[in-house]
Amino acid sequence: MSKIKLDIYAGMLGAGKTTLIRQMLHSSYQNEKVVIIENEAGKLNLDASELSGVSFSVQKLTSGCVCCTIKGSLTAALRDIAATQHPDRIILEPSGIADLAALEQACLECSDVQICRCIYIVRTASVLKLLKI
């Protein structure tokens, strides 16, 4: 059995992760069965509601970051999606505070998926501000 492709769209808050995912759903992923995992560190998941009008399955993981606080929940969600929904691809949008190394480890604990892409989106204005340029 082949593994499910997993694409991770990471980046700081407000960088445009959800906007890029919406564009990809209507172009590159339009012929695939896709499940989106939205993660917010808080209890309210605003991005999931923004994607709700799209004809793809969206699963919300809230109340913590998927790479540390709710790492086990991410691995369990990946296994559950693989077993019950059988998608061609899973898109993971972690919170803006996610540690990518820890996130990768959590994903690798699920033998049903294979990380295909890890895209880190940067908002130029924020980077320049952080670098004080």
mmCIF file of the C-alpha atoms, coordinates in Angstrom:
data_MODEL
# 
_entry.id   MODEL 
# 
loop_
_atom_site.group_PDB 
_atom_site.id 
_atom_site.type_symbol 
_atom_site.label_atom_id 
_atom_site.label_alt_id 
_atom_site.label_comp_id 
_atom_site.label_asym_id 
_atom_site.label_entity_id 
_atom_site.label_seq_id 
_atom_site.pdbx_PDB_ins_code 
_atom_site.Cartn_x 
_atom_site.Cartn_y 
_atom_site.Cartn_z 
_atom_site.occupancy 
_atom_site.B_iso_or_equiv 
_atom_site.pdbx_formal_charge 
_atom_site.auth_seq_id 
_atom_site.auth_comp_id 
_atom_site.auth_asym_id 
_atom_site.auth_atom_id 
_atom_site.pdbx_PDB_model_num 
ATOM 1   C CA . MET A 1 1   ? 0.000   0.000  0.000  1.00 0.00 ? 1   MET A CA 1 
ATOM 2   C CA . SER A 1 2   ? 1.412   3.402  -0.948 1.00 0.00 ? 2   SER A CA 1 
ATOM 3   C CA . LYS A 1 3   ? 1.792   6.144  1.598  1.00 0.00 ? 3   LYS A CA 1 
ATOM 4   C CA . ILE A 1 4   ? -0.382  9.255  1.647  1.00 0.00 ? 4   ILE A CA 1 
ATOM 5   C CA . LYS A 1 5   ? 1.380   12.432 0.546  1.00 0.00 ? 5   LYS A CA 1 
ATOM 6   C CA . LEU A 1 6   ? 1.695   15.006 3.305  1.00 0.00 ? 6   LEU A CA 1 
ATOM 7   C CA . ASP A 1 7   ? 2.306   18.678 2.530  1.00 0.00 ? 7   ASP A CA 1 
ATOM 8   C CA . ILE A 1 8   ? 3.131   21.071 5.358  1.00 0.00 ? 8   ILE A CA 1 
ATOM 9   C CA . TYR A 1 9   ? 2.466   24.798 4.957  1.00 0.00 ? 9   TYR A CA 1 
ATOM 10  C CA . ALA A 1 10  ? 4.248   26.539 7.821  1.00 0.00 ? 10  ALA A CA 1 
ATOM 11  C CA . GLY A 1 11  ? 5.047   30.153 8.583  1.00 0.00 ? 11  GLY A CA 1 
ATOM 12  C CA . MET A 1 12  ? 4.514   33.005 10.958 1.00 0.00 ? 12  MET A CA 1 
ATOM 13  C CA . LEU A 1 13  ? 1.078   34.322 11.850 1.00 0.00 ? 13  LEU A CA 1 
ATOM 14  C CA . GLY A 1 14  ? -0.306  36.372 8.957  1.00 0.00 ? 14  GLY A CA 1 
ATOM 15  C CA . ALA A 1 15  ? 2.268   35.169 6.433  1.00 0.00 ? 15  ALA A CA 1 
ATOM 16  C CA . GLY A 1 16  ? -0.385  33.889 3.993  1.00 0.00 ? 16  GLY A CA 1 
ATOM 17  C CA . LYS A 1 17  ? -0.445  30.134 4.651  1.00 0.00 ? 17  LYS A CA 1 
ATOM 18  C CA . THR A 1 18  ? -4.219  29.791 4.387  1.00 0.00 ? 18  THR A CA 1 
ATOM 19  C CA . THR A 1 19  ? -4.353  32.011 1.308  1.00 0.00 ? 19  THR A CA 1 
ATOM 20  C CA . LEU A 1 20  ? -1.735  29.870 -0.454 1.00 0.00 ? 20  LEU A CA 1 
ATOM 21  C CA . ILE A 1 21  ? -3.546  26.663 0.529  1.00 0.00 ? 21  ILE A CA 1 
ATOM 22  C CA . ARG A 1 22  ? -6.809  28.037 -0.928 1.00 0.00 ? 22  ARG A CA 1 
ATOM 23  C CA . GLN A 1 23  ? -5.018  28.782 -4.207 1.00 0.00 ? 23  GLN A CA 1 
ATOM 24  C CA . MET A 1 24  ? -3.402  25.324 -4.294 1.00 0.00 ? 24  MET A CA 1 
ATOM 25  C CA . LEU A 1 25  ? -6.768  23.633 -3.670 1.00 0.00 ? 25  LEU A CA 1 
ATOM 26  C CA . HIS A 1 26  ? -8.135  25.266 -6.807 1.00 0.00 ? 26  HIS A CA 1 
ATOM 27  C CA . SER A 1 27  ? -5.084  24.539 -8.956 1.00 0.00 ? 27  SER A CA 1 
ATOM 28  C CA . SER A 1 28  ? -2.521  21.854 -8.092 1.00 0.00 ? 28  SER A CA 1 
ATOM 29  C CA . TYR A 1 29  ? -4.773  19.756 -5.850 1.00 0.00 ? 29  TYR A CA 1 
ATOM 30  C CA . GLN A 1 30  ? -8.080  20.037 -7.714 1.00 0.00 ? 30  GLN A CA 1 
ATOM 31  C CA . ASN A 1 31  ? -8.028  16.423 -8.958 1.00 0.00 ? 31  ASN A CA 1 
ATOM 32  C CA . GLU A 1 32  ? -7.029  14.900 -5.625 1.00 0.00 ? 32  GLU A CA 1 
ATOM 33  C CA . LYS A 1 33  ? -8.948  13.828 -2.549 1.00 0.00 ? 33  LYS A CA 1 
ATOM 34  C CA . VAL A 1 34  ? -7.512  16.170 0.085  1.00 0.00 ? 34  VAL A CA 1 
ATOM 35  C CA . VAL A 1 35  ? -7.870  16.411 3.842  1.00 0.00 ? 35  VAL A CA 1 
ATOM 36  C CA . ILE A 1 36  ? -6.657  19.568 5.569  1.00 0.00 ? 36  ILE A CA 1 
ATOM 37  C CA . ILE A 1 37  ? -5.482  19.603 9.172  1.00 0.00 ? 37  ILE A CA 1 
ATOM 38  C CA . GLU A 1 38  ? -5.702  23.108 10.648 1.00 0.00 ? 38  GLU A CA 1 
ATOM 39  C CA . ASN A 1 39  ? -3.889  23.785 13.898 1.00 0.00 ? 39  ASN A CA 1 
ATOM 40  C CA . GLU A 1 40  ? -4.204  26.828 16.122 1.00 0.00 ? 40  GLU A CA 1 
ATOM 41  C CA . ALA A 1 41  ? -2.504  27.161 19.483 1.00 0.00 ? 41  ALA A CA 1 
ATOM 42  C CA . GLY A 1 42  ? -5.620  28.811 20.949 1.00 0.00 ? 42  GLY A CA 1 
ATOM 43  C CA . LYS A 1 43  ? -9.126  27.438 21.360 1.00 0.00 ? 43  LYS A CA 1 
ATOM 44  C CA . LEU A 1 44  ? -10.504 29.339 18.360 1.00 0.00 ? 44  LEU A CA 1 
ATOM 45  C CA . ASN A 1 45  ? -9.565  28.193 14.866 1.00 0.00 ? 45  ASN A CA 1 
ATOM 46  C CA . LEU A 1 46  ? -10.127 31.079 12.459 1.00 0.00 ? 46  LEU A CA 1 
ATOM 47  C CA . ASP A 1 47  ? -8.315  29.526 9.473  1.00 0.00 ? 47  ASP A CA 1 
ATOM 48  C CA . ALA A 1 48  ? -10.535 26.447 9.453  1.00 0.00 ? 48  ALA A CA 1 
ATOM 49  C CA . SER A 1 49  ? -13.598 28.649 9.077  1.00 0.00 ? 49  SER A CA 1 
ATOM 50  C CA . GLU A 1 50  ? -11.897 30.474 6.181  1.00 0.00 ? 50  GLU A CA 1 
ATOM 51  C CA . LEU A 1 51  ? -11.385 27.142 4.386  1.00 0.00 ? 51  LEU A CA 1 
ATOM 52  C CA . SER A 1 52  ? -14.827 25.771 5.233  1.00 0.00 ? 52  SER A CA 1 
ATOM 53  C CA . GLY A 1 53  ? -16.415 26.925 1.961  1.00 0.00 ? 53  GLY A CA 1 
ATOM 54  C CA . VAL A 1 54  ? -14.033 24.745 -0.023 1.00 0.00 ? 54  VAL A CA 1 
ATOM 55  C CA . SER A 1 55  ? -15.141 21.247 -1.005 1.00 0.00 ? 55  SER A CA 1 
ATOM 56  C CA . PHE A 1 56  ? -12.389 19.501 0.943  1.00 0.00 ? 56  PHE A CA 1 
ATOM 57  C CA . SER A 1 57  ? -12.427 17.883 4.357  1.00 0.00 ? 57  SER A CA 1 
ATOM 58  C CA . VAL A 1 58  ? -11.022 20.093 7.129  1.00 0.00 ? 58  VAL A CA 1 
ATOM 59  C CA . GLN A 1 59  ? -10.021 18.674 10.499 1.00 0.00 ? 59  GLN A CA 1 
ATOM 60  C CA . LYS A 1 60  ? -9.286  21.073 13.365 1.00 0.00 ? 60  LYS A CA 1 
ATOM 61  C CA . LEU A 1 61  ? -6.666  20.518 16.045 1.00 0.00 ? 61  LEU A CA 1 
ATOM 62  C CA . THR A 1 62  ? -6.917  23.271 18.655 1.00 0.00 ? 62  THR A CA 1 
ATOM 63  C CA . SER A 1 63  ? -5.811  24.019 22.208 1.00 0.00 ? 63  SER A CA 1 
ATOM 64  C CA . GLY A 1 64  ? -2.119  23.620 21.579 1.00 0.00 ? 64  GLY A CA 1 
ATOM 65  C CA . CYS A 1 65  ? 0.679   23.383 19.070 1.00 0.00 ? 65  CYS A CA 1 
ATOM 66  C CA . VAL A 1 66  ? 0.846   20.124 17.070 1.00 0.00 ? 66  VAL A CA 1 
ATOM 67  C CA . CYS A 1 67  ? 4.618   19.862 17.471 1.00 0.00 ? 67  CYS A CA 1 
ATOM 68  C CA . CYS A 1 68  ? 4.697   19.840 21.264 1.00 0.00 ? 68  CYS A CA 1 
ATOM 69  C CA . THR A 1 69  ? 1.526   20.262 23.363 1.00 0.00 ? 69  THR A CA 1 
ATOM 70  C CA . ILE A 1 70  ? -0.737  18.047 21.234 1.00 0.00 ? 70  ILE A CA 1 
ATOM 71  C CA . LYS A 1 71  ? 1.888   16.051 19.309 1.00 0.00 ? 71  LYS A CA 1 
ATOM 72  C CA . GLY A 1 72  ? 0.120   12.754 20.059 1.00 0.00 ? 72  GLY A CA 1 
ATOM 73  C CA . SER A 1 73  ? -3.123  14.225 18.727 1.00 0.00 ? 73  SER A CA 1 
ATOM 74  C CA . LEU A 1 74  ? -1.462  14.982 15.390 1.00 0.00 ? 74  LEU A CA 1 
ATOM 75  C CA . THR A 1 75  ? -0.083  11.467 15.009 1.00 0.00 ? 75  THR A CA 1 
ATOM 76  C CA . ALA A 1 76  ? -3.475  10.007 15.990 1.00 0.00 ? 76  ALA A CA 1 
ATOM 77  C CA . ALA A 1 77  ? -5.275  12.341 13.552 1.00 0.00 ? 77  ALA A CA 1 
ATOM 78  C CA . LEU A 1 78  ? -2.958  11.302 10.697 1.00 0.00 ? 78  LEU A CA 1 
ATOM 79  C CA . ARG A 1 79  ? -3.574  7.611  11.436 1.00 0.00 ? 79  ARG A CA 1 
ATOM 80  C CA . ASP A 1 80  ? -7.337  8.141  11.705 1.00 0.00 ? 80  ASP A CA 1 
ATOM 81  C CA . ILE A 1 81  ? -7.509  10.098 8.436  1.00 0.00 ? 81  ILE A CA 1 
ATOM 82  C CA . ALA A 1 82  ? -5.480  7.427  6.641  1.00 0.00 ? 82  ALA A CA 1 
ATOM 83  C CA . ALA A 1 83  ? -7.695  4.626  7.977  1.00 0.00 ? 83  ALA A CA 1 
ATOM 84  C CA . THR A 1 84  ? -11.096 6.245  7.505  1.00 0.00 ? 84  THR A CA 1 
ATOM 85  C CA . GLN A 1 85  ? -10.873 8.833  4.708  1.00 0.00 ? 85  GLN A CA 1 
ATOM 86  C CA . HIS A 1 86  ? -8.160  7.375  2.440  1.00 0.00 ? 86  HIS A CA 1 
ATOM 87  C CA . PRO A 1 87  ? -7.108  10.713 0.885  1.00 0.00 ? 87  PRO A CA 1 
ATOM 88  C CA . ASP A 1 88  ? -4.532  11.172 -1.859 1.00 0.00 ? 88  ASP A CA 1 
ATOM 89  C CA . ARG A 1 89  ? -2.982  14.003 0.129  1.00 0.00 ? 89  ARG A CA 1 
ATOM 90  C CA . ILE A 1 90  ? -3.079  15.574 3.580  1.00 0.00 ? 90  ILE A CA 1 
ATOM 91  C CA . ILE A 1 91  ? -2.300  19.258 3.968  1.00 0.00 ? 91  ILE A CA 1 
ATOM 92  C CA . LEU A 1 92  ? -1.101  20.330 7.394  1.00 0.00 ? 92  LEU A CA 1 
ATOM 93  C CA . GLU A 1 93  ? -1.178  23.981 8.417  1.00 0.00 ? 93  GLU A CA 1 
ATOM 94  C CA . PRO A 1 94  ? 0.456   24.229 11.844 1.00 0.00 ? 94  PRO A CA 1 
ATOM 95  C CA . SER A 1 95  ? 0.181   27.268 14.085 1.00 0.00 ? 95  SER A CA 1 
ATOM 96  C CA . GLY A 1 96  ? 2.617   30.097 13.499 1.00 0.00 ? 96  GLY A CA 1 
ATOM 97  C CA . ILE A 1 97  ? 4.667   29.023 16.527 1.00 0.00 ? 97  ILE A CA 1 
ATOM 98  C CA . ALA A 1 98  ? 5.349   25.446 15.391 1.00 0.00 ? 98  ALA A CA 1 
ATOM 99  C CA . ASP A 1 99  ? 8.848   23.988 15.659 1.00 0.00 ? 99  ASP A CA 1 
ATOM 100 C CA . LEU A 1 100 ? 9.404   22.331 12.273 1.00 0.00 ? 100 LEU A CA 1 
ATOM 101 C CA . ALA A 1 101 ? 11.869  19.712 13.558 1.00 0.00 ? 101 ALA A CA 1 
ATOM 102 C CA . ALA A 1 102 ? 9.411   18.552 16.246 1.00 0.00 ? 102 ALA A CA 1 
ATOM 103 C CA . LEU A 1 103 ? 6.570   18.703 13.729 1.00 0.00 ? 103 LEU A CA 1 
ATOM 104 C CA . GLU A 1 104 ? 8.495   16.500 11.296 1.00 0.00 ? 104 GLU A CA 1 
ATOM 105 C CA . GLN A 1 105 ? 9.142   13.973 14.074 1.00 0.00 ? 105 GLN A CA 1 
ATOM 106 C CA . ALA A 1 106 ? 5.438   13.837 14.960 1.00 0.00 ? 106 ALA A CA 1 
ATOM 107 C CA . CYS A 1 107 ? 4.570   13.223 11.290 1.00 0.00 ? 107 CYS A CA 1 
ATOM 108 C CA . LEU A 1 108 ? 7.221   10.511 10.915 1.00 0.00 ? 108 LEU A CA 1 
ATOM 109 C CA . GLU A 1 109 ? 5.604   8.605  13.794 1.00 0.00 ? 109 GLU A CA 1 
ATOM 110 C CA . CYS A 1 110 ? 2.715   7.836  11.436 1.00 0.00 ? 110 CYS A CA 1 
ATOM 111 C CA . SER A 1 111 ? 3.854   5.184  8.962  1.00 0.00 ? 111 SER A CA 1 
ATOM 112 C CA . ASP A 1 112 ? 0.831   5.857  6.717  1.00 0.00 ? 112 ASP A CA 1 
ATOM 113 C CA . VAL A 1 113 ? 2.125   9.216  5.467  1.00 0.00 ? 113 VAL A CA 1 
ATOM 114 C CA . GLN A 1 114 ? 5.163   10.475 3.624  1.00 0.00 ? 114 GLN A CA 1 
ATOM 115 C CA . ILE A 1 115 ? 6.222   14.109 3.829  1.00 0.00 ? 115 ILE A CA 1 
ATOM 116 C CA . CYS A 1 116 ? 6.136   15.342 0.258  1.00 0.00 ? 116 CYS A CA 1 
ATOM 117 C CA . ARG A 1 117 ? 6.560   19.107 0.682  1.00 0.00 ? 117 ARG A CA 1 
ATOM 118 C CA . CYS A 1 118 ? 7.396   21.424 3.537  1.00 0.00 ? 118 CYS A CA 1 
ATOM 119 C CA . ILE A 1 119 ? 6.758   24.985 2.478  1.00 0.00 ? 119 ILE A CA 1 
ATOM 120 C CA . TYR A 1 120 ? 7.678   27.811 4.846  1.00 0.00 ? 120 TYR A CA 1 
ATOM 121 C CA . ILE A 1 121 ? 5.937   31.061 3.989  1.00 0.00 ? 121 ILE A CA 1 
ATOM 122 C CA . VAL A 1 122 ? 7.566   34.315 5.005  1.00 0.00 ? 122 VAL A CA 1 
ATOM 123 C CA . ARG A 1 123 ? 6.000   37.741 5.160  1.00 0.00 ? 123 ARG A CA 1 
ATOM 124 C CA . THR A 1 124 ? 8.802   40.014 4.005  1.00 0.00 ? 124 THR A CA 1 
ATOM 125 C CA . ALA A 1 125 ? 7.759   42.978 6.157  1.00 0.00 ? 125 ALA A CA 1 
ATOM 126 C CA . SER A 1 126 ? 7.904   40.830 9.295  1.00 0.00 ? 126 SER A CA 1 
ATOM 127 C CA . VAL A 1 127 ? 11.345  39.464 8.469  1.00 0.00 ? 127 VAL A CA 1 
ATOM 128 C CA . LEU A 1 128 ? 12.719  42.942 7.781  1.00 0.00 ? 128 LEU A CA 1 
ATOM 129 C CA . LYS A 1 129 ? 11.272  44.141 11.094 1.00 0.00 ? 129 LYS A CA 1 
ATOM 130 C CA . LEU A 1 130 ? 12.836  41.215 12.972 1.00 0.00 ? 130 LEU A CA 1 
ATOM 131 C CA . LEU A 1 131 ? 16.193  41.867 11.303 1.00 0.00 ? 131 LEU A CA 1 
ATOM 132 C CA . LYS A 1 132 ? 15.747  45.610 12.001 1.00 0.00 ? 132 LYS A CA 1 
ATOM 133 C CA . ILE A 1 133 ? 16.505  46.533 8.394  1.00 0.00 ? 133 ILE A CA 1 
# 
